[in-house]
Amino acid sequence: MNNSSFAHRINYICFTASLGGLLFGFDTAVISGAINLVKAQFSLDALVEGWLVSSGLAGCIIGVFMTGFLSDRIGRKKTMMLSAWMFLISGIGCSLSFSMVPLIIARIIGGIGVGIASVVSPMYIAEFAPADKRGRMISYYQLSITVGILLAYFSNALLVSLSQNNFESAVLTWFIKEETWRPMFLVMSIPSFIFLIMVLKIPESPRWLVLINKRDKAERILNTVRAPKQAEVELQDIEKAAKKSTGEKISLLSKSIRLPLLIGIVLAVLQQLSGINAIIYYGPSIFKSAGIADNNALLFQVIIGAVNLLFTFIAIRSVDKYGRRFLLLTGLTGIIFSLLFCGFLFYTGHTGSILLLFLILLFIACFAFSLGPVTWIIINEIFPTAVRVKAVSICTLALWIAVWIVGQFFPWLLEKAGAAVTFWIFAAFSIINFFFCLKVVKETKGKSLEEMESVFVVPH
Ligand code: BGC
């Protein structure tokens, strides 16, 4: 094999794992189109509606916990397959639910899939990617999340427009015209099935194999993705680091893990407290209430989704060149500027102009090349292999709890304190994030996961 076939293979492996992100994005976005239809069909009151929406998040939390134990026991690959099964079962289960209880259970199962994928997919990529391309490859995962969100919007919109047609078949009339939310969920089983088949073909993470003393297998796999010399050096480094951390008995409670854990948790929480999901999901209604859009919610959702996707390419191209800190600090500067300015427009009542639209898109663009991908990159590269799954699970759990907090309190805050204050609160958290990145976060570009241990894991 030559260098280009190694690159080909590693791209294929990381691309496959990144599809976990696509299902994460699809599953979390599909509900926004389906909820009103489900609500009308089952005459849901506000409480049950809340359960339906939050059931996905509850599942996520269960999924993250499960991954903390599972992926060290059964391996990264099998854990990823489990997430694919969860997505598949959830898509089929939701579409065949005839009452709220099975629907909520099926949503919880999908949420478990999201929780598992959000830990294991980027972590697997981090463990496989060569050091000089790791940032780029974990950014594929972020790109997949944005593609998943967009796909869900498109497929929801397509199904709504299909439902305007008349069908000869009674089944199609029932399934597409009368109960359009069913195919909305069912569509997810297509990428889930593809993901499942593709994961079957990728190898196990060599770093995990070394951890469970399967050195020969790790060596064989490394030799399929690196030139022989490089594979040998990397294997020695992995083994040395594994011996060191078992010798020192590194655990989550070790003093030496505190700094990386602090960085991972703070970055995860502050990524969400920038208000990203509030803006992605409520953006169109913000435009509507500001008088910019009347009934074009979907168009604005698609514009937001497209900008989110396009600007992720900047991270893909530059994160291994200019570094994580540079992207974080530049992106956060744009994020803070746009949030402060949006708040100002609402405060002064100048919201009817195109300027608001521009500022929201600026926010999304800056998030897409900085906080979006770089948070996931850093969380997945700073921990030693011996504790990586558990530590990444804790950070990801913190991220999902922050998703829940923002989802829970954003509408309330908007109503009680108004849009200006809400934007300024998000701006305040992003200012904290800026200084945290400036003072505490260290540059990790180009370092191997084993070298990273000497950057972050200070001796105790
Ligand atoms: C965040 C998600 C968000 C997505 C938007 C991810 O990095 O973790 O919460 O919905 O970016 O693209």
Residues whose N, C-alpha, C, O or C-beta is under 5 A from the ligand:
A	BS01	BGC	I145 T146 G372
